[in-house]
Amino acid sequence: METVLSVGLDPRVVGDPAAPSEAFPEVDAAQVRAGLAQAEKELESMGLGFEICLLDRSEAAADAFRAAVTRKHYAVIVIGAGVRMEPSLTPLFEKLVNIARTHSPRSVLCFNTGPDTTVEAVRRWWPPAAEN
């Protein structure tokens, strides 16, 4: 079974008053958890496995992602908007893209726009078309 890896901020650090989100001030941990649960359900109905790589805001976040993508192949890697669109996390986003290119070059990369659009992002690229 092909598997999707969703990589994004751990719900425990979403909505943290000590590190507020400029890009998504209205998103809270409950929305992230609900989005992940819904994505898992919908992707499984499409015949895809679903795994999650939750990151904090530390220097070790990139290492956690590297460990995930070197452990196994993922057909699709979804990098969440919370990492991608948050200005303070731009260096982490760059690291994630380069780690994926290096350690999982056959994986399709896609990007959601919030906790409830992961499946939409996957559907843009799955199943893979020959011209992609």
Helices and strands as residue ranges (DSSP letters): E 3-9, G 11-13, H 29-45, E 49-55, H 61-71, E 76-79, H 81-84, G 87-89, H 90-103, E 108-111, H 118-125
